Amino acid sequence: MDHEKVITIAILVGLFGGLVGGPVASLADYYASPEKRLWLFMAPEIIGFICAGMMVHYGKSKKKEKQEA
């Protein structure tokens, strides 16, 4: 598989899993303590935002490569 496709798939999985999975996981364990629900929400959100940052960085680097060529 192409290196670029692997990176794109990893970023999309991280975005979906992080930004959508966090609230779903938090609601799934509704009767947990507030601290546990906060961490169930925050951990995937952090992963999602890291993937969003990677997506922006990767997009800018690809744009720069095309301008130089």
C-alpha positions as CSV (number, residue, x, y, z in Angstrom):
1,M,0.0,0.0,0.0
2,D,1.2,3.5,-0.7
3,H,2.8,5.4,2.2
4,E,0.5,8.4,1.7
5,K,-2.6,6.2,1.9
6,V,-1.5,4.6,5.1
7,I,-0.9,8.0,6.7
8,T,-4.3,9.2,5.5
9,I,-6.1,6.2,6.9
10,A,-4.3,6.4,10.2
11,I,-5.3,10.1,10.6
12,L,-8.9,9.5,9.7
13,V,-9.2,6.6,12.1
14,G,-7.7,8.7,14.8
15,L,-10.0,11.6,14.1
16,F,-13.1,9.5,14.1
17,G,-12.1,7.4,17.0
18,G,-11.0,10.4,19.1
19,L,-13.5,13.0,18.3
20,V,-16.6,10.7,18.1
21,G,-15.5,7.9,20.4
22,G,-14.8,10.1,23.4
23,P,-18.4,11.3,23.9
24,V,-19.8,7.9,23.1
25,A,-17.5,6.2,25.6
26,S,-18.4,8.7,28.2
27,L,-22.1,8.2,27.8
28,A,-21.7,4.4,27.6
29,D,-20.5,4.3,31.2
30,Y,-23.2,6.7,32.4
31,Y,-23.2,5.6,36.1
32,A,-19.4,5.9,36.6
33,S,-17.9,8.5,38.8
34,P,-17.5,12.0,37.3
35,E,-13.7,11.7,37.3
36,K,-13.8,8.4,35.4
37,R,-16.3,9.8,32.8
38,L,-14.1,12.9,32.4
39,W,-11.1,10.7,31.5
40,L,-13.2,8.5,29.3
41,F,-14.1,11.7,27.4
42,M,-10.7,13.4,27.4
43,A,-8.3,10.6,26.5
44,P,-9.9,10.0,23.0
45,E,-10.4,13.7,22.5
46,I,-6.7,14.3,23.0
47,I,-5.9,11.6,20.5
48,G,-8.4,13.1,18.0
49,F,-6.8,16.6,18.3
50,I,-3.3,15.2,17.9
51,C,-4.5,13.5,14.7
52,A,-6.1,16.8,13.5
53,G,-2.8,18.5,14.1
54,M,-1.0,15.8,12.1
55,M,-3.5,16.2,9.3
56,V,-2.8,20.0,9.1
57,H,1.0,19.5,9.3
58,Y,0.9,16.7,6.7
59,G,-1.3,18.8,4.3
60,K,1.0,21.8,4.6
61,S,4.1,19.7,3.9
62,K,2.5,18.2,0.8
63,K,1.4,21.6,-0.4
64,K,5.0,22.9,0.0
65,E,6.4,19.9,-1.9
66,K,4.1,20.6,-4.8
67,Q,5.1,24.2,-4.9
68,E,8.8,23.4,-5.0
69,A,8.4,20.8,-7.8
